[in-house]
C-alpha cells in the first residue's frame, strides 16, 4: 500500500504518507532481485478463489491518485513492466486532497482525467476510492451508495475500461459498506488491515502491507519475508 511517491515538503505532517522516489526505486528493484512476481489485483483474486499461485505474488496499490504517481512511480513501473492499481477519488480529479490537506499541512495535486487516460492507455489499472473520500460508515446510506457507485461510473466513463476494485477510504467499512461494494459490481476491495492475502480470504477484505517514508530497505525486506505484518495485524488495527 503506497500513497504519494515524492519527497515530503518542509513542515508537512503525516510524513509516513510519502515514499521518496529513491526508496521507491530500491523497492521495485528489490522485488525483481528477490524473485517476486508482480501481478494485478485480478491475479491475486484468482489465488484467493483457490487458484495455485505461480511463485510469490505481489500486487502494488497506490491510494488517492496523486500527480506524483505519474511523475515518480510510473516511469519506474513501466521500466520493470509491473502492473499497478491506482485508486482514484474522481470527485476531486484535477484538484487536491481536500479531505486531509488540513491535517497533513499540504495540498497535494491529484491527477486530472488527461493523465488518467494517458496512464490507462499505458496499462495502469484504475480502481475506485469514492467520489470525495468520506468515512463511509459515518454518512447516510444513500450517500454512501452514491459515493461508491458514482466513483465506479465516473472512472469507467473517463477510461472506457471496467473498474473492478474498490478501496475503502481510511480503511473504514462495515458489513453494510462491503455489501454495497459487492452489489455495485466490484470484484473485491482493499482495506488497511495488515498482512498477507491467503487462499479463501474474503475478496472484499483484502489486506495490505503499508510502505511508508520510514520503511528503510531492511524493514521493507523484513515486511516481505517475515511474519512481522501478520503479527501487526493480530495486534489489532
Ligand atoms: Zn485514501
Boltz pocket constraint, residues with backbone or C-beta under 6 A from the ligand:
constraints:
  - pocket:
      binder: B
      contacts: [[A, 63], [A, 64], [A, 129], [A, 133], [A, 168], [A, 169], [A, 170]]
      max_distance: 6.0
